[in-house]
Amino acid sequence: MVLDVLKPHHPSIVELSQKLSVLKGVAGVNLSLYEVDQQTENIKITIEGENLDYEEIKESIDNLGAVIHSVDEIAAGKQLVEEVETLQDR
């Protein structure tokens, strides 16, 4: 699951990653900071695991004062499907 998130400067991405990493089903979390302005930060959150509960993840993010802008990627099922390049991608 890849999320585009807007958050205030506090809590830090370290604190946010720690909070998300202990949620049920989460095997790993990666947070990347890609834009900073005077009051907010835009981050990409990548979460891997089995049976991830989107509502629980969203609630944890909301409780820390952040908001999910979009779900940019999601994978589900018994087998992961690799993305392939199509004519539209060229």
C-alpha positions in Angstrom: 0.0 0.0 0.0 1.4 3.4 -1.0 -0.2 6.5 0.5 0.3 10.2 -0.3 0.0 12.0 3.1 0.1 15.7 4.2 1.2 16.1 7.8 2.3 18.9 10.2 6.0 19.2 11.1 5.2 17.4 14.4 5.1 14.5 14.9 8.2 13.6 13.0 8.3 10.9 10.3 10.2 8.7 12.8 7.3 8.9 15.3 4.7 8.3 12.6 6.6 5.3 11.2 6.8 3.8 14.7 3.1 4.3 15.3 2.2 2.6 12.0 4.8 -0.3 12.4 3.0 -1.8 15.4 -0.5 -2.0 13.7 -2.0 -5.4 13.2 -0.7 -7.1 9.9 2.0 -4.5 9.3 5.3 -6.2 8.4 7.2 -3.0 7.4 6.8 0.7 6.9 8.8 3.2 4.8 8.2 6.9 4.9 9.8 9.3 2.4 9.7 13.1 2.8 9.3 14.8 -0.7 8.1 18.3 0.0 8.3 20.8 2.9 6.6 24.1 3.4 6.2 26.5 6.3 3.6 24.4 8.2 3.3 21.0 6.5 5.2 18.1 5.0 4.2 15.9 2.1 5.3 12.3 2.6 4.9 9.0 0.8 4.1 6.1 3.1 4.7 2.5 1.9 3.3 -0.2 4.1 3.7 -3.9 3.5 2.0 -6.8 5.3 -0.8 -9.2 5.2 -4.5 -8.3 5.8 -3.8 -4.6 6.2 -6.7 -2.7 7.7 -7.0 0.5 5.8 -9.4 2.1 8.2 -7.1 1.4 11.2 -4.1 2.8 9.2 -6.2 5.9 8.3 -7.3 6.4 11.9 -3.7 6.2 13.2 -2.6 8.8 10.6 -5.6 11.0 11.4 -4.9 10.8 15.1 -1.5 12.2 14.5 -2.9 15.3 12.7 -2.1 14.1 9.2 -4.4 13.5 6.3 -4.3 11.0 3.4 -4.4 12.8 0.1 -4.6 9.6 -2.0 -4.0 5.9 -2.2 -1.3 5.8 -4.9 -0.8 2.0 -5.1 -2.3 -1.1 -3.6 -1.6 -4.8 -4.1 -4.0 -7.6 -2.9 -4.6 -11.2 -3.5 -2.8 -14.5 -3.1 -0.1 -13.5 -5.7 1.4 -10.1 -6.3 1.0 -8.8 -9.9 4.0 -7.0 -11.3 3.2 -3.8 -13.2 4.3 -3.9 -16.8 4.9 -1.0 -19.2 2.1 -0.4 -21.7 1.9 1.9 -24.8 0.3 4.5 -22.6 3.4 4.6 -20.3 5.7 5.5 -23.2 
